[in-house]
Amino acid sequence: MAAVPLEREVQNAVMLHVGARPFLRIWRQNVGVAVPIGVVHRAARLLDQGKIAEAKQALARARVVRFGAKGAADLTGGLACGVRLELEVKRPGGKQSPDQVLFQRVMNNLGCLYAVVDSEAAADAVLDSHLQACTVCSRRTADAWKQ
């Protein structure tokens, strides 16, 4: 039995595969929390010196920077017709978090094309379905999309 791929492996494969389509632009959308690198380096030096309490204190006082929208899809971009594309990539059998479900609802209400995919084939099915329904994309890209 084959091992289930990691989510990042599926995500990279989907991004490269979908991104090869000429009238589609897609990119990775990161969401998370970060601490300035200088604080991390200082804490590491303190740990090297055995000053664990001081390292913890330095990290606790650090300014935290949050980026991206909570629950945002892994991949975002746009189609030739002007519709925003959001792809949430999961490994086979993976489930969305409640924040991701909420983000999907918001994007759908705004008229975006949002899909949860677990493979290149699943992403193709979403885009092929859009092509069948969208006269702008199908007229402009019907042959080019199947490179």
WOVEN-V168397 format. One line per field, one symbol per residue. ss: DSSP state (2 for helix, 1 for strand, 0 for the rest). phi: phi as a letter, one per 20 degrees, with the letter a starting at -180 (. if undefined). psi: psi as a letter, one per 30 degrees, with the letter a starting at -180 (. if undefined). A space follows every 50 residues. Layout:
ss: ???
phi: ???
psi: ???
This chain:
ss: 00000022222222222220000111110001111022222222222200 02222222222001111000000011111000011111100000000222 22222222200011111002222222222222202222222002220
phi: .fffffgfffgfffffffffffdbcbbfdecrccdgfffffffffffgen efffffffffeffeddcnegngffccrbdgenffdcdeecfgnfcffgff fffgfffffenfedbdccaffffgffffffffedfffffecgeffdf
psi: kkkklleeeeeeeeeeeeffkfhkkklkjkkaklkkeeeeeeeeeeeegg ieeeeeeeeefkkkkkllkkgkleklallfffkkkkjjkllkfllkleee eeeeeeeeffgljklklgleeeeeeeeeeeeefjeeeeefgeeffh.
